[in-house]
Amino acid sequence: MFWQKFIANFSVFDLIVVAMLSALGIATKPIIVPITHIITGPLLIPGGVVAGGFYMMWLVLGAGLTGKLGTASLIGLVQALMVFGTGVFGSHGAMTLLSYTMPGVAIDLMLWLTRHRICCLPCSFFAGVLANICGAAFVNILYFRLPFVPLMLTLTVGALSGGLGGIIAYKVLQQLKKTGFGSKTA
């Protein structure tokens, strides 16, 4: 019942956006991860923290394109199901469902609390920051269990990377809206 009401809020266009951005997020992962490991390896920072900013970009972009609450969570859930179902890129097992979905929930919660819809640079930036911090903290709790100082360094780098992803998403959204693509309400 909940899922029917939730999905009914999305148009076919919105669901296509969710599917496309979910696929793009998963497809770009094998390209981004090796590049980020070159940078993060010598610094002993988990590579996913830096790469995460670029994963979160797709969630922020989707939320901006549809202008609807729940879009980022839905993109994260679809990505998790793709990874979980194929097993190609997932190393988190069943926790993949949470590790991919929780950053989207963080974005949607922030948008709900602030009443923004990826409408300005600050909300896009902070959506990316929150999503990547949420993802990095969640993975740290489950797997890495870093000591305090390395954890703070990791979360700081994650915040910067997530914010950059949010800025990129906002700039892409601006260009797409100039062409008439996307939500007219966002």
Secondary structure as GFF3:
##gff-version 3
##sequence-region A 1 186
A	DSSP	alpha_helix	2	8	.	.	.	ID=ss1
A	DSSP	alpha_helix	12	40	.	.	.	ID=ss2
A	DSSP	alpha_helix	47	66	.	.	.	ID=ss3
A	DSSP	alpha_helix	71	86	.	.	.	ID=ss4
A	DSSP	three_ten_helix	93	95	.	.	.	ID=ss5
A	DSSP	alpha_helix	96	114	.	.	.	ID=ss6
A	DSSP	alpha_helix	121	139	.	.	.	ID=ss7
A	DSSP	pi_helix	140	144	.	.	.	ID=ss8
A	DSSP	alpha_helix	148	178	.	.	.	ID=ss9
###
